[in-house]
């Protein structure tokens, strides 16, 4: 996950640096906030609606599941999104 402006957030600084995610945005690895800091409130995350958040899963299936479950619950709660029947 990365908040691309003004302070990006990542799940793992080293992994983000190795994957080139921060460099591609023209940012040093030290500019990133960890996903843990975002989830615990140690970092406020997005404070402006113009800021974009990006989640790029890289080999962490437990994290993918946790974040998708949270997103699904929020979508149901807010009445947004659409249902897809994958068995149809």
N, C-alpha and C positions, 0 to 999 in steps of 0.2 A: 504494500500500500504506500502510496506517496502523495503527499499534499504538495503539489508542484510550485506553489507560491503562497506566501513568502518563504516558508520553511518546509522542505519535503519530509515525509515520514516514511520509514522503511521498517520491515520486520527484522532485518539484519544488515547492519552497515557494510560489513565485509562482503556479504553475498551481493548486495546491491552494487558495490564497487566492482566486484569481479564480473558481474553480468553487464557492466557498463551502463546501467540505468541512470545513474546520477551524471556520469560524464556526458551522456547523450543530451542531457538537459543543461549542460554547461555548469554543473555544480560539483564541488568537492565532496568527498564522502563525509567530511565533518559537518556539512550543512544539513544532514539528515537527522530527523527525529525518529526514534524507534517506534514500531507499532505498539509495543508495550507501554511506552510513555503516553501515546495517544489514548489507549484503552483505559489506563488508570487515571487519566486526567492530569498527569504531570506536564503535559503539553496540550494547549487548547485545540490543536488541529486547525481546521478551517474556521476563520473568523470573518470571512468575506464570501458571499455567494459566488463571486467571480473566480475564487480559488478552485482549482480542480483537484480531485482525489483520484488516484489511479491505484488499482490493485493488480499486481502481476504475480500470480502464484508460480513458484519455482521449486518443485519437489517437496512441498510441505502439505501433504494431503489432509492432515488433521486440522491445519489452519484453514484450508479451503473449506472444509466441512463446517467449522465453527463460524466463519464469516458468512457463508451462504445461508446457514441456519438463521443467523441474526438478520440478514437482509430479507429473507423470506418472512420472518416474523414481523418485521417493520412494514413490509409491503402489505401483509394481511391486515395489520393494525390500522394502516392509513387508507386501505381500500384502493391501492394502486397496483399497477402491473397487470399481467394477464396470465391466465392459466393455459398450460400447454399439456395436451394429452400425448405423452410420448409413446403410448401403446396403440394409438389410433392408426 
